[in-house]
């Protein structure tokens, strides 16, 4: 027999609750909820607990009530299992002690007001979390639903998207759904960026039918990247880049470091492979930084970039799953020793070397730090027209050196 019932509730209060759920509330000996939720039931005389910031204390209060044999009801907004407290209480109390009676989720309500199907929507949230990485997570999606808050308001999201050229979207903003003051409106992103909306809004983005934004697959052509002039060529070539990314074993949620990012080509492609992770790049040459930023905006990738000479600056990055070293400025041994301590379990470090001496340094540094090492030499030729014929022009051979960390590393 369940002893805790989690009930979803909307802005209309008791009027929108199913009779079964209303019976549970009326019979509750302990009623838990936010101030607004509790205010919907002023007539109830049972014990009340207001949900504030202390989740641990809340769980303890509920456990004590269960042990005392009390009937406990927890009120939550909308569907308690959609970015709500339902999942947390199931984990903390045990699923066998919890029953959930959901209300309509805010996403369902928003799409019903918009009169659009939503089985194909990409759902994301910037409510209580940073906006970092949103660009690569939603790029290319037909429909996107976002939960916003006072810090990441619809206007701020619109400005962020426009900075990455995502003007192919129109926005539908649903404010205070179910409340008498409910308001739903359509905007262009440019207009929305200047409009103040309710902080707790649902923001739906729909790509315009006439919009044809350019899409990029793995292996973006070198010429597409902004590069330093007149020294064009300071870029990890397309073929080497793809092979190096493969060696890095990037997963959708990987944390990636790019040391010596130059044009940002590896960091940008890594971000597209890890839309739910994060990419951190460091570059010592100040002249390259603006090109990296330009490329990130063009290819819609939101990476963290710092100007420093590694290993300086790396202490502010979270521990990585994969690291690419395109340039180290002579501190390779020190870097690899550091990575042996910071790299997460089963992590990988990939180095591109163009000289035999650098290859030897990389291999020795990896072995000294306890890595397993493998080397692939790539010698690529590209076709080039000559009169009415075609010849092949060779690129410099590159050694792709991979260090695999196999020891188990305790996660902090």
N, C-alpha and C positions, 0 to 999 in steps of 0.2 A: 504494500500500500504506500503510495507516494505521500510525503509529508510536506513538500514544498511545491506550490503551484506558481509558475511564472506566467503572468498574463500580460499580453500586449494591449496597449491602449493608445488611442489617437487624441488629437487636440479637441475633439468633440466631447471627450470625457465619457461618463457612464452611458450616455445615449448611444454610443457606437459599439458597446460591448455586447457580445452574445449572452443570452440568458444563462447558459451553463457557467460562463465565466463570472457573471454578476452574482450568481448563487455562491460561488467560492469566495468572492470578496466579502459578501455579507456574513459568511460563516467564519471568516478569518479571526484568529485570536492574536495574530501579529501581522500587521500590514506594513510592507516595506515599499518605498518608492521615493522619487524625487518630490520636492515641495509642490510642484505643479500637479503631479499625479495624485498626491495625497489630498490636495485641495478639492478634488472632484468628489470626495466622499466625506463631507464635514459631519454627516449625521452618525457615522460609525464611531463607537466608543471603545473599540479594541485598542490594544497597545500598538504604537506606531514607531517606526524607525525611518528616519530620513536619510536617503542616499546622498552622501557628500563625496569627499575625496578618499577617505580611508576604506578601501575595498577589503583589506585584511580584517579590520575591525567589524565590518558589516558581515563577513562570512562567519566570524566567531559568534556574533549575535544570533544569526540564523541557526548555527549549530546548537547553541545553548537552548534555543526555543524548540528545536527538534528533540533534543534529549529530554526536555521537560514535557514532551508529548503535545505541544501546541500545534495548531493548524496555521501554517505560514503561507501568506500570499505575497509575491513580489510583483510590483507593477513596473512595466518597462515600455518604452516608446515603440510603437509599431510591432515589427516582428522581433522578438527578443534574441533571435539567433542571427539577425542581420546587423553586424557591427554593434551588437547589444550585449547586455549582461548575461544573457541566457547561456552562452558557451562557457563563460567563466564559472558560473555557478554549477553547471554540469560537471566541470572538471574538479572543482573544489569540494562539492558535496557528494558526488557520485550520481551517475545517471539514474540509478535505480531509485533514488530518493526525490527525483524531480519530474514534474509534469509541466508541459509547456502548452499554453493556449495562445497562439499568435493572433495579432491583429494584422490588417493590411500593412505591408511595408511602405516606407516613404517612396521607394522606387516604383512600386505598383501604382500608388496613387498619382505620382507625377506623370507616368505614361498614360494613365487613364484620362488625365486632364489634357494631355497632349494629343490623345486619340491616335496613338502609335503602338504597334506591336513591339514587344521588348524581349523576345526570346533570343535575339541576336545581339543584345547590348553588351558592351564591355563595361563592367562596373569597377569604379575606383573611388578612392577617398583621399581628400586632403584635410579631413576633419581631425584635428588634434595630431597631425603628422606633417612632416615637411613636404614641400612640393617637388623636391629634388627627384629627378628621374621621370617625372610625369610625361615629358615630351616623348621619350622613346617608348613608354608604355602604351600611349594612345595613338601614336603615329600610324596612319593607315586604317584605323578603325572606322567603320561606317557610322556607328552610334556609340556614344559614351555617356554614362551617367556618373556624376560626381557628387559626393557629399562635401559640403563646404562648411566653413566656420568663420568666426569674426576675424581671425588672422589671415586665413586664406579665403577671402570673400570671392563671390563671382566676378567682381571687377578686377581683383588681383589675378585671378586665374585667366581672365580674358587678356590682360596685359602680358602675362607670361606666355600664353599661346601665340599671341601676335609677334612676340620677340623671336619665335621660331618659324614665323611665316605660315602659321596654321589658320589662315583666313578662309579656308575652304569650309569651315564649320559655321553653322548658325546655332544660336543658343536658345533654349527654352528654360526659363527660371520659374520654379514653383516655390512660393513662399508660404509658410504657415499653413500647410495642407490640413484640411479638416477643421480649421479654425474659422470663425465668422469673418476674420480679417484676411482670409486666404486670398492670394493674388498670383496669377500665372501670366507670364508675358514672353513674347518672342523678341530676340535681339540679334543684330549683327555683333560680332565680337568687338568691333570698333566702338559701337554705341554702348555696349555693355561695360566696356572699360571705364566709362565715365559715369556709370549709374550706381547709386547706393541701393543695395538689396538687403533683405533680412539676412543676418549672418548664417542662420541655420536653414539654408535653402538647398533644394535639389537642382543641380545644373545638368541639363541634358544637351549634349552636342550632337548635331546631325549634319553629316556632310551634304553639301548642296549637290543636286543632281548634275549641275553643269561644271562642277569642280573636277579638275584632273591634276591633282598634285603629283609630282614626280616621285617614283618609288625606286629604291636602291636595294639590290640584293647583295649577298656576300661577295666581296671582291670588287669594290668600287674602283673604277679606273683612276690611275694616278693623276691624270689631267684634271679631274673634277675637283681636286683639293687645291685650296689657296696655299701657295708655297713662297718661301722667302726668295726675293729677287735681289741681285741677278744669280743667286746660288740655287736655282731650281735643281731638284734632285735629292734634297735632304728629306727623303721620304722612304719608308719601308715599301719597296715595290710590291705591286698587287699580288704577284704569284707567291712571293716570300711571305707577305702578310697573311694570306689565306692559310698557308702551311703552318705558320707560327701560331695563329689563332687555334688551329686544330690541335697543336701540341699542348696548348694551354688548358684544354679540356674544360672549356667554359660552359657553365650551366645557367639556366634562366635566372637564378638568384645569386650568382657568384659575385664576390667582392674582388675587384681587379685593380692592380696598380700598373701604371705605365710610366716607367722611369726613363726620362729623356724622350719625351713625347714628340718633339719637333713639330710636324704639321698636325699631329693628333690623329693620324690615319688609323693606327692600331687601336687607340682608345675609343674612337668613334665606332669602328666595326665591333669592338668588344661590347660596347654599350648596347648595340642592336641585338647582340646574342644574349645579353643578360638584362632584359628590360625590367626585371624585378630585383635586380642586384644594384650595384653601384660601381662606378669607375672613378678612380682617383689618379690624376696625372701630374707629373712634375717636370719642369723644363728650366734649365739654367740660362738659356739664351733669351734675353728679353725680347729680341726682335721677332722671335717665333710666336710669342704669346697671342698677339692679335690675330695671326693666321689661324691658330687653334680655335680661338673664339669664333672667328668667321666660319670655319668649317663646322663647328658644333651647331651653329645656328642653321647653316645650310642643310645639314644632314639630320637635324632634329634630334640631337643627342645632348642630354643634360649631364655633363661630367663636372667633377670638382677639379679645378686647375690651380696649381700654385707655382710661383716663380721661386725656384730654389735649386741649389746644387745638391743632389742626393749624396749622402743620406739625410741631409738637413731637410726638415719639413715632414719626413715620413712618420714621425711620432704622432702627428695629428690625424693620421689615417687609421681606420679600423683594420684589424688583421685580415690579410688577403687570402683568397682561394687560388689566385693565379697572378703571376707577375711577369711583365714583359720588360726587358732591359734593352732599349735601343741605343743607349749611350750612357756611360757612367762617369766619364771624366777622370778615369784612373783610379777610382775607388772600388773596383769590382770585388776584391776580396772582402773588404769591409762590408759592402752591401750584402754579399751572399751570407756572411756570418750573421748579419742582422736578420735576413730573411729566414734563416734556419730557426730563429727564435720566434719570429712573428707569423710565419706561414701556418695556415690552418691544416688540419689533418688531411693527408692525401693531396696537399697542394703542389703546384708546379711553378717552376721558374723557367722562362724561355729567354735565351740570349741570342741575338744575331751577331755573328763575328765575320769579318771580311778578310782578316789576315790570320796566318797560321799562328802567329804569336798570341793574338787575342783568343784564338781557339784554345791554345794550350793553357793560357791564364784561366779561362772559363772552366775548363775541365778540372784543372788542379784545385781551383777555388771550391768547386762543387764537392769534390772528393774530400777535401779537408773539412768541410762543413757537414759531412755525413749524407750527402745526396747520392742517389743513383743517377748516373749520367748516360745520356744517349745523344748521338750526333747524326744529323742528316745534312749532306751537302747538296745544295740545289744550284744547278747551272742552267739558267733559262735563256732561251733565244726567242726573239720576237720577229715576226715577218716585217719586211721593209721593201717597198717598191723600188725597182731600179729599171728605169725606162718602162718597157711593157712587160717586164719580168718581176719576179719576187725573190728576194734573198732573205736569209736569216741573219739578224744582228744579235750577238750574244751580250747578255748583261753580266756584270761581275758575279763570280761564284760567291755564294753566301753559305756559311755554316750555321745551321739552326741547332743550338745546344740546349738540351732540356734536362733540368734537374728535377727529380721526383722525390718528394719527402714522404717516406713510407712509415716513419715512426708515428705512433699515436700521440697527438698533442692535445692536452686537456683544454677544452673550451672554457673560456672565462665568461 
